[in-house]
Amino acid sequence: MKGISFLTDSSNKKVAVQIDLKTLDRFESEIEDLLDVIIAESRKDEPKKSWSEVKKNLKRKGKL
């Protein structure tokens, strides 16, 4: 894809991606969605909190 390059290690395994800023502007919402998925996937094994606990903490902090 034009504007996207993959960086590889010595064994030619893809290790990073480089995105041209013009391409980033054109596909901003798609890239944001991709990053959301990556973040969610990386946090899937973190401890879960109930909605009531989250809501209580937000109220205590004055954010709700």
C-alpha positions, 0 to 999 in steps of 0.5 A, a space after each residue: 500500500 502506498 505510504 506504508 512501509 514495514 521494517 524488518 529484522 535480520 531474518 526479514 520478519 516484520 517488526 514495525 510499520 511506518 506510515 506516511 503522515 499524508 496517508 495517516 490523514 487520509 485514513 485517520 478514522 481507520 487507523 484510530 480503530 486499528 489502534 483501539 483494537 490493538 490496545 484492547 487486545 493488549 489489555 485483555 488479561 488485565 483484572 476486570 472491574 464492575 461497572 458499579 465500581 467504575 461508576 463509584 470511582 468516577 463519582 468520587 473523583 468528581 468526573 461523573 
